[in-house]
């Protein structure tokens, strides 16, 4: 029997499309973190005008800190997954499937 190594182009295309979907999902997740961070920031900015609460400065600072933490966590998460996706792109097409002729 003779062994012939051939690349499966459909499999490679499927892998590339899956990586594109993963990239888009990663970007969408980052934007969700950014949006949530902005909600906390806006809540902190508008708290003094909407509610007459004693010690509202402490609540505002807590909301600002929460906004910053969410933004930093989202950015780190995005960059970590972006690096992981880019390293996985290198492996597409490196493998070959073996087909046996009968």
N, CA, C and O atoms as a GROMACS GRO file, in nm:
protein
  408
    1UNK      N    1   0.082  -0.119   0.000
    1UNK     CA    2   0.000   0.000   0.000
    1UNK      C    3   0.087   0.126   0.000
    1UNK      O    4   0.191   0.132   0.066
    2UNK      N    5   0.042   0.223  -0.074
    2UNK     CA    6   0.117   0.347  -0.084
    2UNK      C    7   0.045   0.455  -0.004
    2UNK      O    8  -0.076   0.471  -0.016
    3UNK      N    9   0.119   0.528   0.076
    3UNK     CA   10   0.062   0.635   0.157
    3UNK      C   11   0.083   0.768   0.086
    3UNK      O   12   0.194   0.801   0.043
    4UNK      N   13  -0.027   0.844   0.074
    4UNK     CA   14  -0.020   0.973   0.009
    4UNK      C   15  -0.072   1.079   0.105
    4UNK      O   16  -0.183   1.066   0.157
    5UNK      N   17   0.006   1.184   0.128
    5UNK     CA   18  -0.036   1.291   0.217
    5UNK      C   19  -0.096   1.404   0.134
    5UNK      O   20  -0.032   1.457   0.043
    6UNK      N   21  -0.221   1.440   0.167
    6UNK     CA   22  -0.292   1.544   0.095
    6UNK      C   23  -0.356   1.637   0.198
    6UNK      O   24  -0.409   1.590   0.299
    7UNK      N   25  -0.352   1.768   0.171
    7UNK     CA   26  -0.419   1.862   0.261
    7UNK      C   27  -0.568   1.864   0.229
    7UNK      O   28  -0.608   1.867   0.113
    8UNK      N   29  -0.648   1.863   0.333
    8UNK     CA   30  -0.792   1.873   0.318
    8UNK      C   31  -0.828   2.021   0.321
    8UNK      O   32  -0.834   2.081   0.429
    9UNK      N   33  -0.854   2.080   0.204
    9UNK     CA   34  -0.879   2.224   0.195
    9UNK      C   35  -1.010   2.263   0.262
    9UNK      O   36  -1.020   2.374   0.315
   10UNK      N   37  -1.111   2.176   0.260
   10UNK     CA   38  -1.237   2.207   0.327
   10UNK      C   39  -1.218   2.219   0.478
   10UNK      O   40  -1.277   2.305   0.542
   11UNK      N   41  -1.135   2.132   0.533
   11UNK     CA   42  -1.107   2.136   0.676
   11UNK      C   43  -1.032   2.263   0.712
   11UNK      O   44  -1.060   2.324   0.815
   12UNK      N   45  -0.937   2.303   0.629
   12UNK     CA   46  -0.861   2.424   0.655
   12UNK      C   47  -0.952   2.546   0.647
   12UNK      O   48  -0.942   2.635   0.732
   13UNK      N   49  -1.041   2.552   0.549
   13UNK     CA   50  -1.136   2.662   0.536
   13UNK      C   51  -1.227   2.668   0.658
   13UNK      O   52  -1.254   2.776   0.710
   14UNK      N   53  -1.274   2.554   0.703
   14UNK     CA   54  -1.361   2.548   0.820
   14UNK      C   55  -1.288   2.600   0.944
   14UNK      O   56  -1.347   2.671   1.026
   15UNK      N   57  -1.161   2.565   0.957
   15UNK     CA   58  -1.082   2.612   1.070
   15UNK      C   59  -1.060   2.764   1.064
   15UNK      O   60  -1.067   2.832   1.166
   16UNK      N   61  -1.034   2.816   0.943
   16UNK     CA   62  -1.016   2.960   0.929
   16UNK      C   63  -1.144   3.036   0.961
   16UNK      O   64  -1.141   3.140   1.026
   17UNK      N   65  -1.257   2.985   0.915
   17UNK     CA   66  -1.385   3.049   0.946
   17UNK      C   67  -1.417   3.043   1.094
   17UNK      O   68  -1.473   3.138   1.150
   18UNK      N   69  -1.381   2.933   1.158
   18UNK     CA   70  -1.402   2.921   1.303
   18UNK      C   71  -1.317   3.022   1.378
   18UNK      O   72  -1.362   3.080   1.477
   19UNK      N   73  -1.194   3.045   1.332
   19UNK     CA   74  -1.109   3.145   1.396
   19UNK      C   75  -1.162   3.287   1.375
   19UNK      O   76  -1.150   3.372   1.463
   20UNK      N   77  -1.220   3.312   1.259
   20UNK     CA   78  -1.280   3.444   1.235
   20UNK      C   79  -1.400   3.466   1.326
   20UNK      O   80  -1.417   3.575   1.380
   21UNK      N   81  -1.482   3.362   1.343
   21UNK     CA   82  -1.595   3.374   1.436
   21UNK      C   83  -1.547   3.396   1.578
   21UNK      O   84  -1.606   3.473   1.652
   22UNK      N   85  -1.440   3.328   1.614
   22UNK     CA   86  -1.384   3.344   1.748
   22UNK      C   87  -1.329   3.485   1.767
   22UNK      O   88  -1.345   3.543   1.875
   23UNK      N   89  -1.266   3.539   1.666
   23UNK     CA   90  -1.215   3.676   1.673
   23UNK      C   91  -1.329   3.775   1.690
   23UNK      O   92  -1.320   3.867   1.772
   24UNK      N   93  -1.436   3.757   1.614
   24UNK     CA   94  -1.552   3.846   1.627
   24UNK      C   95  -1.618   3.833   1.764
   24UNK      O   96  -1.663   3.932   1.821
   25UNK      N   97  -1.624   3.712   1.816
   25UNK     CA   98  -1.681   3.692   1.950
   25UNK      C   99  -1.594   3.758   2.056
   25UNK      O  100  -1.645   3.815   2.152
   26UNK      N  101  -1.463   3.752   2.038
   26UNK     CA  102  -1.371   3.816   2.132
   26UNK      C  103  -1.390   3.968   2.130
   26UNK      O  104  -1.391   4.032   2.236
   27UNK      N  105  -1.405   4.025   2.012
   27UNK     CA  106  -1.427   4.169   2.001
   27UNK      C  107  -1.562   4.209   2.061
   27UNK      O  108  -1.573   4.312   2.128
   28UNK      N  109  -1.662   4.127   2.038
   28UNK     CA  110  -1.794   4.155   2.094
   28UNK      C  111  -1.791   4.150   2.247
   28UNK      O  112  -1.856   4.231   2.313
   29UNK      N  113  -1.717   4.056   2.301
   29UNK     CA  114  -1.705   4.046   2.446
   29UNK      C  115  -1.633   4.166   2.503
   29UNK      O  116  -1.671   4.218   2.608
   30UNK      N  117  -1.528   4.212   2.434
   30UNK     CA  118  -1.458   4.332   2.480
   30UNK      C  119  -1.551   4.453   2.480
   30UNK      O  120  -1.550   4.533   2.574
   31UNK      N  121  -1.631   4.466   2.376
   31UNK     CA  122  -1.724   4.578   2.370
   31UNK      C  123  -1.830   4.570   2.481
   31UNK      O  124  -1.875   4.673   2.530
   32UNK      N  125  -1.869   4.450   2.519
   32UNK     CA  126  -1.963   4.433   2.630
   32UNK      C  127  -1.898   4.478   2.761
   32UNK      O  128  -1.963   4.543   2.843
   33UNK      N  129  -1.771   4.444   2.782
   33UNK     CA  130  -1.699   4.492   2.901
   33UNK      C  131  -1.690   4.643   2.900
   33UNK      O  132  -1.710   4.708   3.003
   34UNK      N  133  -1.659   4.700   2.783
   34UNK     CA  134  -1.647   4.845   2.771
   34UNK      C  135  -1.781   4.913   2.800
   34UNK      O  136  -1.785   5.014   2.871
   35UNK      N  137  -1.888   4.858   2.747
   35UNK     CA  138  -2.021   4.914   2.770
   35UNK      C  139  -2.058   4.910   2.919
   35UNK      O  140  -2.109   5.007   2.973
   36UNK      N  141  -2.031   4.797   2.983
   36UNK     CA  142  -2.061   4.783   3.125
   36UNK      C  143  -1.978   4.881   3.208
   36UNK      O  144  -2.028   4.941   3.303
   37UNK      N  145  -1.853   4.896   3.171
   37UNK     CA  146  -1.766   4.991   3.240
   37UNK      C  147  -1.819   5.134   3.226
   37UNK      O  148  -1.818   5.210   3.323
   38UNK      N  149  -1.865   5.168   3.108
   38UNK     CA  150  -1.921   5.302   3.087
   38UNK      C  151  -2.050   5.322   3.165
   38UNK      O  152  -2.076   5.432   3.213
   39UNK      N  153  -2.132   5.218   3.180
   39UNK     CA  154  -2.253   5.228   3.262
   39UNK      C  155  -2.219   5.262   3.407
   39UNK      O  156  -2.284   5.346   3.468
   40UNK      N  157  -2.118   5.194   3.461
   40UNK     CA  158  -2.077   5.223   3.598
   40UNK      C  159  -2.020   5.365   3.608
   40UNK      O  160  -2.046   5.434   3.707
   41UNK      N  161  -1.945   5.408   3.509
   41UNK     CA  162  -1.889   5.543   3.510
   41UNK      C  163  -2.000   5.648   3.505
   41UNK      O  164  -1.996   5.746   3.580
   42UNK      N  165  -2.097   5.628   3.419
   42UNK     CA  166  -2.208   5.723   3.408
   42UNK      C  167  -2.293   5.722   3.536
   42UNK      O  168  -2.342   5.827   3.579
   43UNK      N  169  -2.310   5.604   3.596
   43UNK     CA  170  -2.384   5.597   3.722
   43UNK      C  171  -2.311   5.676   3.830
   43UNK      O  172  -2.374   5.746   3.910
   44UNK      N  173  -2.180   5.667   3.834
   44UNK     CA  174  -2.102   5.742   3.931
   44UNK      C  175  -2.109   5.892   3.907
   44UNK      O  176  -2.115   5.970   4.001
   45UNK      N  177  -2.108   5.932   3.780
   45UNK     CA  178  -2.114   6.074   3.747
   45UNK      C  179  -2.251   6.135   3.776
   45UNK      O  180  -2.261   6.250   3.819
   46UNK      N  181  -2.356   6.060   3.753
   46UNK     CA  182  -2.491   6.115   3.767
   46UNK      C  183  -2.554   6.091   3.903
   46UNK      O  184  -2.667   6.133   3.926
   47UNK      N  185  -2.484   6.024   3.993
   47UNK     CA  186  -2.541   5.991   4.123
   47UNK      C  187  -2.571   6.116   4.205
   47UNK      O  188  -2.674   6.124   4.271
   48UNK      N  189  -2.482   6.212   4.201
   48UNK     CA  190  -2.501   6.334   4.280
   48UNK      C  191  -2.622   6.414   4.232
   48UNK      O  192  -2.692   6.475   4.313
   49UNK      N  193  -2.647   6.414   4.103
   49UNK     CA  194  -2.758   6.492   4.048
   49UNK      C  195  -2.892   6.423   4.066
   49UNK      O  196  -2.994   6.491   4.081
   50UNK      N  197  -2.895   6.291   4.066
   50UNK     CA  198  -3.022   6.220   4.073
   50UNK      C  199  -3.070   6.193   4.215
   50UNK      O  200  -3.188   6.206   4.244
   51UNK      N  201  -2.979   6.158   4.302
   51UNK     CA  202  -3.016   6.120   4.438
   51UNK      C  203  -2.950   6.214   4.538
   51UNK      O  204  -2.834   6.252   4.523
   52UNK      N  205  -3.025   6.249   4.637
   52UNK     CA  206  -2.969   6.331   4.745
   52UNK      C  207  -2.938   6.237   4.862
   52UNK      O  208  -3.016   6.226   4.956
   53UNK      N  209  -2.824   6.171   4.853
   53UNK     CA  210  -2.783   6.072   4.952
   53UNK      C  211  -2.663   6.126   5.028
   53UNK      O  212  -2.571   6.183   4.969
   54UNK      N  213  -2.665   6.107   5.160
   54UNK     CA  214  -2.548   6.145   5.238
   54UNK      C  215  -2.433   6.050   5.203
   54UNK      O  216  -2.455   5.933   5.172
   55UNK      N  217  -2.314   6.103   5.207
   55UNK     CA  218  -2.194   6.026   5.173
   55UNK      C  219  -2.201   5.969   5.031
   55UNK      O  220  -2.153   5.859   5.005
   56UNK      N  221  -2.260   6.044   4.941
   56UNK     CA  222  -2.268   5.997   4.802
   56UNK      C  223  -2.129   5.994   4.738
   56UNK      O  224  -2.109   5.925   4.638
   57UNK      N  225  -2.035   6.068   4.795
   57UNK     CA  226  -1.900   6.068   4.740
   57UNK      C  227  -1.837   5.928   4.750
   57UNK      O  228  -1.765   5.886   4.659
   58UNK      N  229  -1.865   5.858   4.859
   58UNK     CA  230  -1.812   5.722   4.874
   58UNK      C  231  -1.872   5.627   4.770
   58UNK      O  232  -1.802   5.542   4.714
   59UNK      N  233  -2.000   5.642   4.745
   59UNK     CA  234  -2.066   5.558   4.644
   59UNK      C  235  -2.012   5.591   4.505
   59UNK      O  236  -1.988   5.501   4.424
   60UNK      N  237  -1.993   5.720   4.478
   60UNK     CA  238  -1.938   5.761   4.349
   60UNK      C  239  -1.798   5.703   4.328
   60UNK      O  240  -1.767   5.651   4.221
   61UNK      N  241  -1.715   5.711   4.429
   61UNK     CA  242  -1.580   5.658   4.419
   61UNK      C  243  -1.584   5.506   4.398
   61UNK      O  244  -1.507   5.452   4.318
   62UNK      N  245  -1.675   5.438   4.468
   62UNK     CA  246  -1.688   5.293   4.451
   62UNK      C  247  -1.730   5.259   4.308
   62UNK      O  248  -1.681   5.162   4.250
   63UNK      N  249  -1.822   5.338   4.251
   63UNK     CA  250  -1.864   5.313   4.113
   63UNK      C  251  -1.751   5.342   4.014
   63UNK      O  252  -1.735   5.271   3.915
   64UNK      N  253  -1.673   5.447   4.040
   64UNK     CA  254  -1.559   5.477   3.953
   64UNK      C  255  -1.456   5.365   3.958
   64UNK      O  256  -1.402   5.324   3.855
   65UNK      N  257  -1.430   5.315   4.078
   65UNK     CA  258  -1.333   5.205   4.092
   65UNK      C  259  -1.385   5.079   4.022
   65UNK      O  260  -1.310   5.010   3.955
   66UNK      N  261  -1.515   5.050   4.040
   66UNK     CA  262  -1.574   4.933   3.973
   66UNK      C  263  -1.563   4.949   3.821
   66UNK      O  264  -1.536   4.852   3.751
   67UNK      N  265  -1.586   5.070   3.771
   67UNK     CA  266  -1.575   5.096   3.628
   67UNK      C  267  -1.433   5.070   3.579
   67UNK      O  268  -1.413   5.007   3.475
   68UNK      N  269  -1.335   5.117   3.654
   68UNK     CA  270  -1.195   5.098   3.616
   68UNK      C  271  -1.157   4.950   3.620
   68UNK      O  272  -1.088   4.902   3.530
   69UNK      N  273  -1.201   4.879   3.723
   69UNK     CA  274  -1.169   4.736   3.735
   69UNK      C  275  -1.230   4.657   3.619
   69UNK      O  276  -1.164   4.571   3.561
   70UNK      N  277  -1.354   4.686   3.586
   70UNK     CA  278  -1.421   4.617   3.475
   70UNK      C  279  -1.349   4.646   3.343
   70UNK      O  280  -1.330   4.555   3.261
   71UNK      N  281  -1.310   4.771   3.323
   71UNK     CA  282  -1.240   4.807   3.199
   71UNK      C  283  -1.104   4.736   3.189
   71UNK      O  284  -1.070   4.683   3.084
   72UNK      N  285  -1.029   4.736   3.298
   72UNK     CA  286  -0.897   4.672   3.297
   72UNK      C  287  -0.911   4.521   3.277
   72UNK      O  288  -0.837   4.462   3.199
   73UNK      N  289  -1.006   4.459   3.348
   73UNK     CA  290  -1.028   4.315   3.332
   73UNK      C  291  -1.069   4.281   3.189
   73UNK      O  292  -1.021   4.183   3.132
   74UNK      N  293  -1.158   4.361   3.129
   74UNK     CA  294  -1.200   4.337   2.992
   74UNK      C  295  -1.087   4.352   2.892
   74UNK      O  296  -1.077   4.275   2.796
   75UNK      N  297  -1.001   4.452   2.914
   75UNK     CA  298  -0.887   4.473   2.825
   75UNK      C  299  -0.787   4.358   2.835
   75UNK      O  300  -0.738   4.308   2.734
   76UNK      N  301  -0.757   4.316   2.958
   76UNK     CA  302  -0.664   4.204   2.977
   76UNK      C  303  -0.720   4.077   2.916
   76UNK      O  304  -0.648   4.001   2.851
   77UNK      N  305  -0.850   4.053   2.936
   77UNK     CA  306  -0.917   3.935   2.880
   77UNK      C  307  -0.911   3.937   2.728
   77UNK      O  308  -0.883   3.835   2.665
   78UNK      N  309  -0.937   4.053   2.669
   78UNK     CA  310  -0.934   4.067   2.523
   78UNK      C  311  -0.794   4.038   2.469
   78UNK      O  312  -0.778   3.963   2.373
   79UNK      N  313  -0.692   4.098   2.530
   79UNK     CA  314  -0.555   4.080   2.481
   79UNK      C  315  -0.508   3.936   2.499
   79UNK      O  316  -0.437   3.883   2.413
   80UNK      N  317  -0.547   3.873   2.609
   80UNK     CA  318  -0.508   3.734   2.632
   80UNK      C  319  -0.568   3.642   2.526
   80UNK      O  320  -0.500   3.555   2.472
   81UNK      N  321  -0.697   3.661   2.497
   81UNK     CA  322  -0.762   3.577   2.398
   81UNK      C  323  -0.715   3.610   2.256
   81UNK      O  324  -0.708   3.521   2.170
   82UNK      N  325  -0.684   3.736   2.231
   82UNK     CA  326  -0.632   3.774   2.099
   82UNK      C  327  -0.498   3.705   2.072
   82UNK      O  328  -0.473   3.658   1.961
   83UNK      N  329  -0.413   3.699   2.173
   83UNK     CA  330  -0.285   3.630   2.160
   83UNK      C  331  -0.305   3.481   2.137
   83UNK      O  332  -0.237   3.420   2.055
   84UNK      N  333  -0.400   3.423   2.209
   84UNK     CA  334  -0.429   3.281   2.193
   84UNK      C  335  -0.482   3.251   2.052
   84UNK      O  336  -0.446   3.150   1.993
   85UNK      N  337  -0.567   3.337   2.001
   85UNK     CA  338  -0.622   3.318   1.867
   85UNK      C  339  -0.512   3.330   1.762
   85UNK      O  340  -0.507   3.252   1.666
   86UNK      N  341  -0.423   3.427   1.780
   86UNK     CA  342  -0.316   3.445   1.680
   86UNK      C  343  -0.218   3.328   1.681
   86UNK      O  344  -0.165   3.293   1.576
   87UNK      N  345  -0.194   3.266   1.797
   87UNK     CA  346  -0.106   3.150   1.798
   87UNK      C  347  -0.174   3.029   1.734
   87UNK      O  348  -0.107   2.945   1.676
   88UNK      N  349  -0.306   3.020   1.745
   88UNK     CA  350  -0.377   2.909   1.683
   88UNK      C  351  -0.385   2.925   1.531
   88UNK      O  352  -0.398   2.826   1.460
   89UNK      N  353  -0.378   3.048   1.481
   89UNK     CA  354  -0.380   3.070   1.337
   89UNK      C  355  -0.258   3.010   1.270
   89UNK      O  356  -0.264   2.968   1.154
   90UNK      N  357  -0.147   3.005   1.341
   90UNK     CA  358  -0.023   2.952   1.284
   90UNK      C  359  -0.034   2.804   1.254
   90UNK      O  360   0.037   2.753   1.166
   91UNK      N  361  -0.120   2.734   1.324
   91UNK     CA  362  -0.127   2.589   1.312
   91UNK      C  363  -0.221   2.542   1.201
   91UNK      O  364  -0.224   2.423   1.169
   92UNK      N  365  -0.297   2.632   1.143
   92UNK     CA  366  -0.388   2.592   1.036
   92UNK      C  367  -0.307   2.560   0.911
   92UNK      O  368  -0.225   2.640   0.867
   93UNK      N  369  -0.331   2.446   0.856
   93UNK     CA  370  -0.262   2.406   0.735
   93UNK      C  371  -0.132   2.334   0.760
   93UNK      O  372  -0.070   2.283   0.667
   94UNK      N  373  -0.087   2.330   0.885
   94UNK     CA  374   0.038   2.260   0.916
   94UNK      C  375   0.019   2.109   0.919
   94UNK      O  376   0.113   2.032   0.897
   95UNK      N  377  -0.102   2.068   0.946
   95UNK     CA  378  -0.126   1.925   0.956
   95UNK      C  379  -0.174   1.873   0.820
   95UNK      O  380  -0.230   1.947   0.740
   96UNK      N  381  -0.150   1.747   0.797
   96UNK     CA  382  -0.195   1.684   0.673
   96UNK      C  383  -0.263   1.553   0.709
   96UNK      O  384  -0.222   1.482   0.801
   97UNK      N  385  -0.367   1.525   0.635
   97UNK     CA  386  -0.439   1.399   0.658
   97UNK      C  387  -0.386   1.292   0.563
   97UNK      O  388  -0.349   1.320   0.450
   98UNK      N  389  -0.384   1.173   0.612
   98UNK     CA  390  -0.334   1.062   0.529
   98UNK      C  391  -0.452   0.986   0.472
   98UNK      O  392  -0.547   0.952   0.543
   99UNK      N  393  -0.446   0.960   0.343
   99UNK     CA  394  -0.548   0.881   0.274
   99UNK      C  395  -0.480   0.756   0.217
   99UNK      O  396  -0.370   0.762   0.162
  100UNK      N  397  -0.546   0.647   0.231
  100UNK     CA  398  -0.492   0.522   0.178
  100UNK      C  399  -0.570   0.483   0.054
  100UNK      O  400  -0.694   0.481   0.053
  101UNK      N  401  -0.497   0.452  -0.051
  101UNK     CA  402  -0.562   0.400  -0.172
  101UNK      C  403  -0.573   0.250  -0.158
  101UNK      O  404  -0.478   0.181  -0.121
  102UNK      N  405  -0.687   0.202  -0.187
  102UNK     CA  406  -0.709   0.058  -0.180
  102UNK      C  407  -0.696  -0.004  -0.317
  102UNK      O  408  -0.711  -0.126  -0.332
   0.00000   0.00000   0.00000
